[in-house]
Amino acid sequence: MNVSIKNNNITPNFQAKLSLKDLNNLCYKIPAQIDKTNIDTMFNENYFVRELDKFSVFLTKNVLCKYFSKPTTRFEKILALFNYKMILYARKLADRIFLFENYNRVSKTNKKFVEIKDSPQRYIEELSKIGNSIDGKFIRGNFEDGILKNIAKSKNATIFVLNHPNYHKDKFIYVILNAILSKLYVNQNKQENCPLPKILVSRNMLKVVHSKIGNIYKEMGLTPIDASLENKDRNFNTNSIHSLLKEFITNKSNIFIFPEGNNSTFQDRPLEDRIQNGVANFVKKAVNNKRSVRVVPVSIQYNDEKNSLGSIFIGKPLYFRKKKDEVIYTSGIEKQKISSVNYKESTPAILDIICQSLKYGIKRANKLSD
């Protein structure tokens, strides 16, 4: 069952199939200024870029993680390094091909971000234009549930937690989510003081891309952390997390987190084994300084349907707050008490709640893909 759009309204069916141009209709009353943005360039991946991306994913999942995740002998370490270099060069080559084909538009995008750097209003309005020049591509989701619309009405920032099924495709979901949120903030006339998007990503991603493209990613909110499976640069991560936490507590930033990190390459393992403690620790720190911490699980699934950018299921908000020595968890309705746990021992419980919500959403996203 697909969504139908009439008179800029959406008939409330469970499954919504939206072309990116239809995102404006989803948001009901976008002002007249819905002209195009060069950010849409980021969706321009040709055949060679896609194949190189697939090749790097194949090497990561089926060679590096399968045989060399923990090399012991000198020979294994050499093979692991060689494989890692091949992955790195495949990603770099894909990035350079993309830059060569889109150089002028990439340059214009960088120039635009320089122009609007000190204007939150113009920044949000630029993000709200995403999708206007993209033909054919579509995404499925439960957008009609109104969860994002309610977030846009609220004054409080949100932590969005996303599963990480595909290293390359997931970046489009982040961009689309922020396009929808930005349109909704514009509808509410909140573009001047709404939370700006920030997403935690592996700093290796920014090392691979050209500086011009890396700058666009940074301007769109990408915040690097060391996501290495071993020997993490903890000082670097502490500084990044502290900055994001401060922005979230003061409602200046919505935070987007893929808690699997580099564990996402182990797709044969259950989500419980891939998801990392970082997101739960972030929530735990936030409840010390914020009356209520809202977490929204976003579950992503993909199929081979032509022009599909995937299916997402946006789960009901989870609320966490601290009362004396306990962390209180509620879902959907903030006043409805569901469970509590001792604050000092709350990390595993918070992580399990988020994990179970994502798993439920993955099942629902699968149905959207059918």
N, C-alpha and C positions, 0 to 999 in steps of 0.2 A: 504494500500500500504506500503510495507516494503522496507527498504534500501537494496540495493545490493552492494556487495563489490567485486571489481575485480582489480587485479594488485595494491593493496593498495590504490585504489581510491574509492570514494563513488559516486554512481549515484545520482544526486540531486533530490530525491523525497521528498515530504512534510513530510511524516511520517517515522522516522528512528527507527527501532527496533534493538537495539544493545545488544549483550551479552557483559558482562564486558571484556571478552578477546578481543572483537572487538574494544575496545577503542583505541588500538594502531593503527588500520587501519584508524580510524577516524582522527587521528592526522598525517597521511600520512607518515612521515619519521623518526619515532623514531629510535635512534641509536641502535646498536647491543645489548647494555646492557639493556635488558628488562626482567631480571630474576625476580624471585618471591620475595614477601615481606610478612613478618609475620603480617603486618597491615591487610591483607586479613582475618586474624582471626576474626576481628570485625564483619564479615558477618556470622559467624558460630552460628546461633541461632537454638537450637533444639526445639522440640515440646513443652516441658514444659516451656521453656523460653518465647516462643511466647504466650502460653496460659496465663501465669502469667502477661505478658504485656497487653494482651487483658482484663484480669480481672481488672487490675489497671485502665485502660482507662475507662472501664465500670463503675466502682465505682466513678471515677472522674466526668464523664459526667452525669451519670444517678442518682447519689445519692448526692455526695458532692455539685456539682454545681447546681443541680436541687432543692434541699431541704435545703441545709445548707450553701449557699454562703454568707449569712449575718445572722448568728444566733443571736438571741436576748435573749431568756430565758436561764437559767442555764442548763436546760435539753437539749435544742438544741445545746448548746456549747459542752456539754459532748458527744452527738451523733456525732457532727461534728468532734471532736477530735478523737473519736474512728474510724470513717470512714477514716480520714486522716492517722491514724496509720496503718490501714489495707492496704491502698494504698502504704504507705512507705515500709511496710514489704514485700508486694508482689514484689515490685521493687527490694528490697534488695535480696530477695530469688532468683529472676531471675538472678540478677548479680552474685550471688555466684555460682549458677549452671553453668553459663557461664564460670566463672573463673576456677571452678573445671575441666571442660571438656577441657579447653584450657590453662591450667596453664603454660606449657612449652613454648608455642608460645607467650603467653602474656609476659613472662619473657624475651624471646629473643627480642621481640619488644621494651621493655623498655631498654634493653641493647643496641640495635641498636640506639635508640634516644640519649643515653649517648655518643655513639661513634661519632655521626654526629652533636652534639649540636652546635659546633662552626663552622660548615661548611654549609652555605646556599646552596651551590651547591649540596652537597651530600644529604641534606635534601629534596630539590626539586626532585632530582633524585629518592629518596626513594618513595616519593609520586607518582611519575610517574609510578611506578611498580604496583600500586594498580589495581587489577582485573585480573592479569596474572594467578593466581592460582584458580580462581573462575569459576566453570563449571555450565552451565545451567541458571544461573540468568541473567536477561536482564532488560534493561530500554528503554523507548521510549522517544524521544525528537526531537526538531527541530534543531539538531546539525548542519545540512548542511547549515543553514543560515549564518554560519561563524562569529557569534557575538563573541564567545569566542576566536576564532582565531585572530580577530581584536584587542581584549583586550590584548592578549599575545604580539602582535606587538607593542603596545603602551608602553610608559614609565610611564604613569600615573596609579595610583591605582584606584580601583573601589569599590563602595559600592553595594553589592548584597543584594536585599531585597526579602525575601522568605515568602510565606504564610505558615501556620503551621497546616496542616490538621491532622497530627498524631504525637504525642509526641515521639513515638519510631521509626517509620519508617523514619522520616525526617532526622535523623542523617546519614542515608545511602546516601541521596541525596547530603548532604554537602560533604561527603567523595568523592563521584563520581565526583562532579563538580570540586573539587580540584585536583583529579586525571587527569581529562581532561586538566585543566589549566596547571598543572605541565608538562604534556607531551608536550603541546604547547610551554611552556617556554623553555623546553629542545630543541625543534625543532628550536627555535629562538636563541639558545645559550645564554639564559638570566638567566640560573639557578643561577648564582653567584650574581645577583643584582636585580632580579625580586621581586615584592611585595610578602611577605609571608602571608599565610592565618590566619585570626583571626575571630572568631565567638563569638557573645554574647550569652550566655546561662544562664539559671537560676542556681544560686549556689546550689540550692537544688539537682540538678542533680548530682553534684560532691560530695555531702554529702552522696548520696545513694550508689554510686559505691565503690568498694574496691579501696584502695589507688593505687594499681598497675594499674588498669584500668583507674582510675582517672588521673594518671600521663600520660598515653598514650593520653587521651583526651586533656590534657593541652598542651602536646607537639605537638598535631595536630592543636593547635590554639584556643582551647576553652577558653574563657575569662568569668569568672563568674560575674554576677550582681544579685542584689536582685530583683527578678521579682514578689514579693508578690503583690497581688491585693490591699492590704491595709498595712499601716505602713511600707513602704519601708525604708531600710537603705540608705538614700540619700547620706550620706558621702561616703559610700562604693561605690555606683554607680558613684558618681562624680569622684572619683579617677580612676575607671576602664575606664570610658568614656574619661577622659582627656588623659590617656595614649594611648588609641586607636586613638583618634583624632590626637594626635601628630604624630603617626606612619603613619596614612593615609595622612596627609598633606605633609609629607616628602616622600611619595610614598614607604614607607617600608612595608605597609600591605594592602592587600585587606580585606575589612570588610564585614562580613556576618551577617545579622540581620533578626530575625523573629519578626517583630514588633507587632504581636498579643500577644506575651509573654504567660502568663497564661490565658489570655482571649481566647486562642485557644480552651479551653475546652467548650466554649459556641458556639458550631457549629450550633445551631439552630438560632443564631443571624446573621444578615448580616455583611459582612466584615467591613463595615464602623463603626459598633459598637464595633468590636473586636480590630481593629488596634489602636495602641497607639502612642502618640505624640513623643516618644523618637527618632524615626528614622528621623522625620522632624526636630527636634531640632538639631540632629547631622549634618544633611545637612546644616542647617542654620548657625551653628557655623563654618562648614568647608568652606563655601563660603567667609567668612571673611578673610581666609588665603590662599586660593587656587584659581587660575585663573578660573578654571572650575571644577565642581564636577560632576563626572559621576556616575549615579545610574542605575543598571540593575535589572529590576524586573524578578524574577524567580517563576513561578506558578507551583504548584505541585498538582497532583491528583493521587488517587489510585483506583484499582479495585481488584477483587478476582482472577485474572488470575494467574495460577500456575507459580512460580519462577519469577513473575514480581516484580521489585523494584519500580514500579510507572511510571508515565509520567510527564515530565517537559516541560514547554514552556518558553524559554528564550526570554524575550521581548527586543525590541529595546532600546538602551541606552537612558536615560533621562539626560539632561545636565542642571545644575543650575550654575549661576554665578551672582555675585553682580556688579551692575553698579550704582554708587552714592548711592541713598537711595532705590534702587529697586533690587529685585531678578528676573533675567531673566531666563525663562524656555524655552528650546528647546528640540526637540526629533529627534533622528537619525542623522541629519546633524547639527553640532554645530552652523553653521552660520545662520541657518534659525530661525528667531525670531518668537515665537508663542505667548507668553504672558509674562506679568510682574506683579509684585505685590510689594507693599511697604515692605521693609525689616522687619520692626518691627512687621508687621501683616502677615508675610509670612508663619508661621507654619501651619495654617489650609489649605492654598492653596497647599503647598508642600505635605502635608499628603494626600490631595484629589487626586492630580496628581498620586502619588504612588499607592494609593488605586485603582483608576480606571484602571491603567495599570495592576495591579495584577488581577483584576476582568476579564479584557479582556483575560489575559493569562490563567486564570482558565478555561474559555470556550474553548480556543484552546487546552489546555491540556486534557480536557474531550474528544475532538474529537480524540486526539491521542490514548486514551484508548479504543475507540470504535472498 
